[in-house]
């Protein structure tokens, strides 16, 4: 690896479908209440894709905005990495479908499947390609349509998720933008959060909806996110006070608050979108990042800690110097 080559975020973009589904709307669909949902999760509303929208369509909107912010054209891209749990189809990859819609015909393109940690995995993957000297500009996208894998009669899961897409453009730099990344997985906990249905012989075998052990997921998430914070700080010789912004996966406000407490960060230094977006899985971190960049909260020379945990279980972090 050439130690003088780094990658840097040069553009961000996000997209949310037009339709908004509030907790009060859900009260008319399933046995729940706004108060029950909000007190336990911090969620007030979520966006839901239109019937004719595909994951690649959401990704396209977010990608165009990221490319515009980076002042780059699709033809400038050397690599596309798309993180999703809800691809347009079994194959080809949603990244390839996105590539065609963008008109970026010269770049390799592939999907990453690490559920809610997918964008973290995608950032780490693209960073390694750029640092190797092989590529100059990479598009990393997180895009999801969870509304299609939810049982809308299951009040324990259907209230938690939303649809959306977020994207970043990484470009070669002579100074660290992405400082480090730290990835983990433990498949022994696969059954705690899963969509166990499969397609065989043209039929769906098993249940093709999200199933989750809520209490178990919460306990696991808080534990491993505590550990990833310490790992990231130790690896880079940083103190907790050196982190300017925490940009976490937006699953549950209580998990976010627990991680902020571990960092001794006030919630004013945490980017929170879960109240308006719900859990958009691989899209949640880039959507939150894009919002904070565009409203001016994130400024030059700040340290950002991006971290998430998802089914698999997978978890990880990316430390960014803005």
BELZI-V749401 format. One record per run of one state. SS is the DSSP state (H for helix, E for strand, C for the rest). FROM is the first residue (numbers start at 0). TO is the last residue. If there is no record, write none. Layout:
ss->(SS	SS)
from->(FROM	FROM)
to->(TO	TO)
This chain:
ss->(C	E	C	E	H	C	H	C	E	C	H	C	H	C	E	C	H	C	E	C	H	C	E	H	C	E	C	E	C	E	C	H	E	C	E	C	E	C	E	C	H	C	H	C	E	C	H	C	H	E	C	H	C	E	C	H	C	E	C	E	C)
from->(0	5	15	18	22	27	33	41	44	48	54	70	73	76	78	83	93	102	107	112	114	131	136	145	148	160	161	162	173	177	185	186	192	194	197	200	202	205	210	212	213	236	239	242	244	248	252	263	266	269	270	273	277	278	279	280	294	302	310	313	321)
to->(4	14	17	21	26	32	40	43	47	53	69	72	75	77	82	92	101	106	111	113	130	135	144	147	159	160	161	172	176	184	185	191	193	196	199	201	204	209	211	212	235	238	241	243	247	251	262	265	268	269	272	276	277	278	279	293	301	309	312	320	321)
